[in-house]
Amino acid sequence: MGILIALGILLLAFLGAPVFTLIGGGAIYLFGAEGVDSSAVIVEMLRLASLPALIAIPLFTFAGYVLAESGAPRRLLALAEALFGFLPGGLAIVALFATAVFTAFTGASGVTIIALGGLLYPMLRKQGYPEKFTLGLLTTTGSLGLLFPPSLPIILYAIVGKLNLDLLFKAALPPGLFLLLVLSVYAYFVARRSGVQKLTFEPGKILAAARAAAWEIPLPFLIIGGIYKGVFTAGEAASIMSFYVVMVEVFVYKDLCLRRDITKIAVKSMILVGSIFIVLGTALGLTNYLIDAQIPDAIFAWMHSFVQSKFLFLVLLNVFLLVINMIEIFSAIIIVVPIIVPVALQYGVDPVHLGVIFILNLEIGYMLPPLGLNLFLSSSRFNRKLPELYGAVVPFLLLLLAVLALVTYFPGLSMTGIH
């Protein structure tokens, strides 16, 4: 009977049934089979509502959407170009850092490629960067920045994995900066090899760009610095950021209308938040069953009979996470994390370190052929066929995999951020 139910759930998933109905229905059936009341699933909805970090998700998502719909991307990009465009590989490095910050604030929803890709592609090509490099760079930047506060996947991981959110933010920042450094070095050598002409250093242009973005410049320092230094919690940072961006974009720059635009943005952003919450609530109910049934212990016992080395376990874990994160993103966090955390603990993997590994795998999964979401977004945005993009992302993919290996086997890269 259980096999028939499992096959039925897989068939419904294939036919496009909503994920939360499959997860919730599966959880209710499993609890019912054990003679446990179905309220065991609903109770998790109530517990979810009481989590302090929960408020950060809608507020950060709303603030990110406001920034994406305003003129902020154009102003911040102009400032970064004026500041660093004169360096060898400067424009490519500008693209890396600007998109990373933008992705952190907007939550890797594809907004970065859509909003900034159209601005950056002609700029990079005009300066002489090879087309293959440009396409690979912009495809990669669609998820670059997930290790920076206030990344939505980090918030979700902390909630599902029952970790301190502020601690996870601090641990993820150093590997994120290291990844940007590695990609910046690669951009520098590509620029040198391709004979890319540097932009002229113009102090007047820097001053004009700084004046134009004067109200937006403090935002990354305020939010990331405030969380990292412990000035305020992630929930408080979300409130501050939401209030700040609305005041700036509506009343200072007047890019958006409070009544017309902000209302539409709120609706659009909360549709995404609502879909995450309903999956999260039902998935936590399923997690309760998995823990009560000691499924993680059974998985560990089975794995330990074949894999006794922590080194080999981490190799297999990364392969598994790359495949899962390529196919499904937020659901992977919600469903997979409760299973792998107890297993990893028994192999001696720190849960915070595991969180950084998971999020970095998520970054790579977005651009991993053949199903990475960034590839489809780039194909649509730049009107290129997928095989062309597969080849373009290979050098970036290899660099990200190398950084993943370093972060996995040298925990100090992430754990130094919390000591």
N, C-alpha and C positions, 0 to 999 in steps of 0.2 A: 504493500500500500504506500509506504514512504517513497519508494522509487517512482511510483506513478505520480505522486504529488510533486516530486522534484522535476520530473519530465514535464508535467503540466505547467509549472512555474517557468521553466526554460522556454516552453512553447509560447506562453503569454509574453515573456520578455522579447522573444523574436518577433512577435506580432505588434510590439510597440506599446504594451501596457505600461502605465506609469510605474516608476521604480518603487515609490513608497507603498503602492498597493501590494506589490509582490513581496516586499520585505515585511510589511505589517501583517499581511495574510499568512506568510510563512511562519512568522513569530507566533501568531495566535494559534495556528495549527500545532506547532511543536509544543507550546505550553499546554494546549488542550489534550494532546496525546499523553502528557505526563500527569494529567488530572489537575493542572493548575489553572486558576481562573484567568480569563483573558485580560482582566484589569492589570495584570503584571506588565502588559505592553503599554497601556494607557498611563500608568504611573510614571513611566519615563518621560512622558510629555510634561508632566507637572514638575518633575525634577529638573528637566531641561530649562524650564522657565525661571528657576531659582538660581541658575548659575550666574555669578557676577560678571564673567567674561562675555556672556551672551550678547549684551547690549552693544558690544564693539562691532559685531557683524553688520547689523543694519546701518549703523552710523557711519562706519568706514566705507561701506558700499555706496551709500548715498553721497558722501563727500567725494568719492572717486568719480562717480557719474557726473556730478556738478562740474568738476575740473575738466572732464573729458568733453563736455558740451560747451564749455566756455572758450575763451581765447588763450587760456593758460598754456596749452601745449606749444602754440606758436611763439608766445613771449619767452617762455623758458628756453626753448630751442634756440631762439635768436641770441639770448644771453650766453648760453653755453658755446655757441659758435663764435661769438665775439671774444670770449675768454680764452678758448683753447684751439680755435681753428688755425692759428699760426704754427702750432706744433706739428712735427712729422706724424702723420696719421691722426691729426687733431680732430678732424671732422668725424672720423669713424669712432674715435674715443668719446667724442661728444654724444654720438648716437647711442653708444653703449650705456653711458651714465644717465643720459636724459630718459631713455626708455626704461632703464632699471627702476629709477625713481617713480616714473609714471606707472609702471606695472605694479609696483608695491602699493601705490595708492588706489589703483583701479581694480586690482584683484585678478589679473590674468584672464579676463573675460573676452579677450580678443580685441579689446579697445585699443591697445597699444599699436598693433599692426595697422588697424583701420585708421586711427587718428594721426599717428606720427609717421607711418610708413609712406603715405602719400607726400608728406613734406620732405622726408629724408632721402627717398630714392633719387629724385632728380638732383638734389644737392650733391649726393655722393658721386653720381655718375658724371655730373658736370665738372667735378674736381678731378676726375680721372681714375676713380676706383673701378676695378674690373666688375663687369656685370655679375659674374658668378659669385664673387666675394660680397657684393652689395646685397644680392638676394639672400645669401646664406646669413649675413649679418642681421638683416631685418627680420628674417624668419626666426632666428635665435632670440632676438630681443623681445619677441612676443610674450615670453615667459620669464625673461631675465629680471630679477628683482624680487622673486618670490621669497628669498631669504631675508629681505629687508622689512622692518615694521612699516606699515601696519598690514602686512600680507594676510589676506583672507585664509589661504590654506594653513598658515601657521596657527591662526586663531582656532580653526576647526580642529586641527590636530591636537592642540592643547585641551580643548573641551572633550574630545572623544578619548584621548589618551590619559585624561585626568592629570594633566601637568600644570605647573605654574606658568601662565602665559607670559608674564614679564621675563621669567627666567629663559623661556624658549626664544623669545625675541632677542635677548642678549646673546644667547649661544649661537644663533643663526647669523648674526651680523658679520663677524670676522670671516667665515667661509664665503659669504656673499661678496665682501670686498675683495677677497683673494681671487675669486672667480673673475671679477671685473678686471683685476690687474692682469691676470693671465690672458684674457681676451684682448686687452689693450696692447699688450706686448705683441701679440699676433698681428693686430691692426697696424701697429707701427712698422713691422717688417714688411707687410703687404704693401703699405704706402711707399716705403723706400724702394722695394723691388719694382713697383709699377710706375715709379717716377711721378707720383702724385705731387702736384704743386701746392705748396703751403699758402694759406691765406695771409694777407698783409695784416700785421698787428696795428690796429687803429684804436688808440685810447678813447677817442671821441665816440666811436661806435660802441665800445664797451659801456661808456657812461650813459649813452642813450638807451641801450638795451637794459641796463640796470635800473634806470629810471622807469622804463616801461613795465618792468616786472618787480618793482620795489615791494609791492604788497604780497607777492607770491614767493619771493626768495626766502623769507624766514620759515616757510611752512615745513620743509623737510628737517631743518635744524630743530624746530620747535617740537615736532612730533617724535622723530627718531631720537633726538638728543634727550628729550624729556623722559621717554620710556627707558632709554639706556642708562641714564643717570639716576633713575628712580624718583624723579620729581613728581610724576604722576603715573597712575596705572594705565593699562591699555584702554579700559572703559572710559576713564577720564580723558585720555588723549583723543578718543573717538568723538566725544562730546565737543571738545575744544576745536577739533579739526572741522567738524560739521558746521558749527556756528561760524567759524572764521571764514571758510570758503564761501558760505552763503553771503555773508556781509561784504566780502571783497568782490566777488563776481557779480553780485546784484547791485550793491550801492556804491562801490568804488569804481570798478571798471564798467559797470552797467552792460556787461555782455549778455546777461540773462534778465528776464522779467520775473519778478517774484510770483505774480499770479499765474502767468501763462507757462513759463518754462520750468520753474521749480516744481510746480504741481505735476507736470508731465514726467520730470526726472524722478520725483519721489515715487510715482506709480511704477515706472519702468524698473527702478532699482529694487523696489520691494517685491516685485514679481520674482526676481532672482533670489532674494532673501527668503521669501516664502517657500520656494521650491527646495531650498537648502534645509530650512527648518523642519519641513514635514518629513523629508527623508531622514534627517538627523534624529527626530523623535522616534520614528518607527525602527530605525537601525539600532538605537540604544536599547529598545525593547528586545530585539533579536540578540543583541550582545548579552543581555541578562541571561537568556536561555543558554547561550554558548558557554558562559562562565559557570552557570549552575550545573550544566551537563559535563563540565570539565573538558571541553573540547580542546582548548589550548594545551592542557596537560597531555591529552592523548596524542596531539600533533607532535609535541616535544618528544614523547616517548618513542613515537614512530621514527622521527627524524634522527633521534640520538642513536638509534640502532644502525643508521647508515652514516650519519655525519656527527662525529665527536669533536671535531676541531672548530673553534670559534672562527678562525680564518675562513674555512670552507663554508661555514654557515653564512657569513657575511657576503661571500661571493654569490651563493645561491639566493640570498635575500635580495641583493641588488638586481639580479637577473629577473627575479619574480616581480619586484616593484616596477622595474622599467616596462615590463610587458603590461602589467595591470594599469599603470598610470598612463600608458599610451592609449589604452582602450577606453578607460573611464577615469574621470578625475576626482570630483568631489565624492562620488560614491565609493571610490577606492579608499579615501581617508576614513569615511564613516564606517564602512563594513570591514576593511582589512585591518585597520589599526588595533582594534580590541583583540584581534586574534594574534597578531605578530608580537605585540608588546610583551605579554607574559612569556611567550616562547623565547624572545630575545633576552629577557631578564635571566632566564635559566642558563643561557650561554654566556652570561656576564656582560651584556651590552647595556650601558647606561641609557635609561629611557629618554633623557634629553638629547644625548648623542644620536640615538635612534631617530628622534624627531628631525634632526638636521639632515640625516641620511635620507629619510623619507622625502622631505621637501625638495632636496637636491635631485632625487630621482624623479620627482614630479616635474621639475623644470626641464629635465632632459626628455621625459616622456612626451611633453608637448611638441617636441620637434623630432621625435624618433620615427623614422620611416617604418612601415608604410602608412600608419594611421594617426600620427601625431596631429593634434588640432591646429598647431601653427602652420603646418604644411598646407592644409586646406584653406586657411585664412589667407596665406600668402598667394596661393594659386588664384584665389578670387580677387585679391587686392591688386596684384601686379600682372594678372592675365598670363600666367605661366603654367605649363603642364607640370604635373606632379613629378615625373621622372627628372625633369630639369632641376626641381627644387631638392630632390633627394641627393643629387650630386653636389648641389651648392652647400648643403648643410654638413656634409661629411667632415671637413676640417674642424668646424666648430663643435660637432658632435664628439670627435676624438678628444678635443681639448676638455670638454665638459666631463667626459668619461674619466680622463686622467685626474681632474680635480676631484671627482667622485671617489676615485680610488684613494687619493690622499686623505680626504675627509674621513673616509671609512676606516682606514688603518692607522691614522694619526689623529686620535680624538682631541689632542691639544689644539687643533685648528679651530674647533668649536667650543671646547670646554674652557678655554682661556677667557672667553667672553663672560663667564659667570663667576670667575674667581677674583 
